[in-house]
Amino acid sequence: MKTPLLQFTPKGIYCEQADVYLDPWKPVNKAIISHGHADHSRWGHQQYITHHKNIPIVQHRLGDVNISGKDWGETFTINNVKFSLHPAGHIVGSSQIRVEHKSEVWVFTGDYKIEDDGLTTPFELVKCHTFITECTFGLPAFQWRPQKEVFNDINQWWAQNKSEGKTSVLFGYSLGKAQRLLKHLDTSIGKIYTHGAVENMTEVLRPLVDLPSTHLITKDTKKDELLGNIVVAPPSAHGSTWIRKMVPYVTATASGWMAFRGARRRRAIDKGFVLSDHCDWSGLLKTVEATGAEKIICTHGYTDIFSKYLQELGYDARTEATQYEGELSEDNTTEQEKSEVE
């Protein structure tokens, strides 16, 4: 029986012909990395290959690792297997990984979204025979509104809080979501303050993308300085001693999970904004169809439901177990960053 071009192994997605792994979750000799979130970019590999823009992110998180960068669409060959990286639109530096051998083409998406967020290099459709897709929000209930409408709501919420003399505290993952929020906040309303984890990651990304000025909250920051302004912090900061100096404050979370009824209440959040760096149901279906792929492999999220629906549409679709976690792993706040501001 023919060995698949990409295999799902206990260490990760493996290309035997090239002896290389894609986003492996166990230490390996050679790894091609789609993006910088902790579930896709892990410590311990001997060699990392990724997009140039992802290098500073990986180095910030993992330290001094052996890493090399590629450009979008640049073909590099390993043991007669052709690889190239293509924009995934998920976060800054995020890639889909195209793999070609003997005229057979596979595409591994990592995580992706197809809406242009104005910050990340927009998603690029790549035709293939086999498409490996995430399904983080692979339920019909997940249907995103246009980003512009969501940010109008966020800025109106901030302005309303300011008129009431309150500080707005907006939670978003420190890598990706936080910078997307920063990019589209209306600075005419007030100043943007940041938690240490958000500020540290934002400083890593400033040379790569255009972001507004921010003010790091330290032990010396006074409560009066924050009143009427907005604070962007990772979800892990909610309920910490750090947030006490914000009083009086109003909280909100920007996440795809806010589409679930009751999610805001369960997280003890005052307001929820539905904003995700992953595809919604329609985006997933649209992308699968556009790739022209006959075989679809669903890796993480609502894999069973999404793959079954694809089968009903006539696709050769199946699921594969991985250790990717979607939005659940995107709060990259370190213990040191938490302690620095508490």
QUIMOLIN-V57456 format. One record per backbone hydrogen bond with DSSP energy under -1.0 kcal/mol. CO is the residue of the C=O (numbers start at 1). NH is the residue of the N-H. E is the energy in kcal/mol with one decimal. If there is no record, write none. Layout:
{{CO;NH;E} {CO;NH;E}}
This chain:
{{7;14;-3.4} {11;25;-1.8} {11;26;-1.5} {12;9;-2.4} {13;22;-2.7} {14;7;-2.9} {15;19;-1.4} {15;20;-1.5} {20;15;-3.0} {21;32;-3.0} {22;13;-1.0} {28;46;-2.3} {29;47;-1.0} {30;21;-2.2} {31;49;-2.3} {32;23;-2.5} {34;95;-2.4} {37;40;-1.7} {37;41;-2.2} {47;31;-2.5} {48;68;-2.1} {49;33;-3.2} {50;70;-1.8} {51;54;-1.4} {52;55;-1.0} {54;58;-2.5} {55;59;-2.7} {56;60;-2.0} {57;61;-1.9} {58;62;-3.4} {59;63;-1.9} {63;65;-1.6} {65;67;-1.0} {66;48;-2.8} {68;50;-2.1} {70;52;-1.9} {71;74;-1.6} {76;83;-2.5} {78;81;-1.7} {81;78;-2.5} {82;100;-2.8} {83;76;-2.5} {84;98;-3.0} {85;73;-3.3} {86;96;-3.8} {87;124;-2.2} {88;113;-1.7} {91;94;-2.1} {94;88;-2.0} {96;86;-2.3} {97;108;-2.6} {98;84;-1.6} {99;106;-2.9} {100;82;-2.8} {101;104;-1.6} {104;101;-2.2} {105;129;-2.5} {105;130;-1.7} {106;99;-3.0} {107;132;-3.2} {108;97;-3.1} {112;279;-1.4} {129;294;-1.5} {129;295;-2.1} {130;107;-2.2} {131;297;-2.7} {132;109;-2.2} {133;299;-2.3} {135;138;-2.3} {135;302;-3.1} {137;139;-1.6} {139;142;-1.9} {142;281;-2.2} {146;150;-1.5} {147;151;-2.6} {148;152;-1.7} {149;153;-1.8} {150;154;-2.3} {151;155;-2.5} {152;156;-2.1} {153;157;-2.3} {154;158;-2.2} {155;159;-2.4} {156;160;-2.4} {157;161;-2.2} {158;162;-2.5} {159;163;-2.0} {161;166;-2.6} {162;165;-1.9} {167;250;-2.5} {168;231;-3.3} {169;252;-2.0} {170;233;-2.2} {171;254;-2.3} {173;178;-2.7} {176;180;-1.8} {177;181;-2.3} {178;182;-2.5} {179;183;-2.3} {180;184;-1.1} {185;187;-1.0} {186;189;-1.9} {191;230;-2.2} {192;215;-1.9} {193;232;-2.7} {194;217;-2.5} {195;199;-2.7} {196;200;-2.7} {197;201;-1.8} {198;202;-2.5} {199;203;-2.3} {200;204;-1.2} {201;205;-1.6} {202;206;-1.6} {205;208;-2.1} {205;209;-1.8} {215;194;-2.4} {218;221;-1.4} {223;226;-1.0} {223;227;-1.2} {226;229;-2.4} {229;168;-2.4} {230;193;-3.3} {231;170;-3.4} {232;195;-2.0} {233;172;-2.4} {234;237;-2.2} {235;238;-1.7} {237;240;-1.9} {241;244;-1.3} {243;246;-1.8} {244;247;-1.4} {248;167;-2.5} {250;169;-3.0} {251;271;-1.0} {252;171;-3.2} {253;273;-3.1} {255;258;-1.3} {256;259;-1.8} {257;260;-1.8} {260;263;-1.9} {262;266;-2.5} {263;267;-1.6} {264;269;-2.5} {265;268;-1.3} {271;253;-1.8} {273;255;-2.2} {273;275;-1.1} {280;284;-2.3} {281;285;-2.2} {282;286;-2.7} {283;287;-2.0} {284;288;-2.5} {285;289;-2.2} {286;290;-2.0} {287;291;-1.9} {291;128;-1.7} {294;316;-1.9} {295;131;-2.5} {296;318;-2.1} {297;133;-2.6} {298;320;-2.2} {300;135;-3.6} {301;303;-1.9} {302;306;-2.2} {303;307;-2.7} {304;308;-2.0} {305;309;-2.0} {306;310;-2.2} {307;311;-2.3} {308;312;-1.9} {309;313;-1.2} {310;315;-2.5} {311;314;-1.3} {315;317;-1.4} {316;296;-2.2} {318;298;-2.8} {325;328;-1.6} {326;329;-1.4} {327;330;-1.3} {330;332;-1.2} {334;338;-1.9} {335;339;-2.2} {336;340;-1.9}}
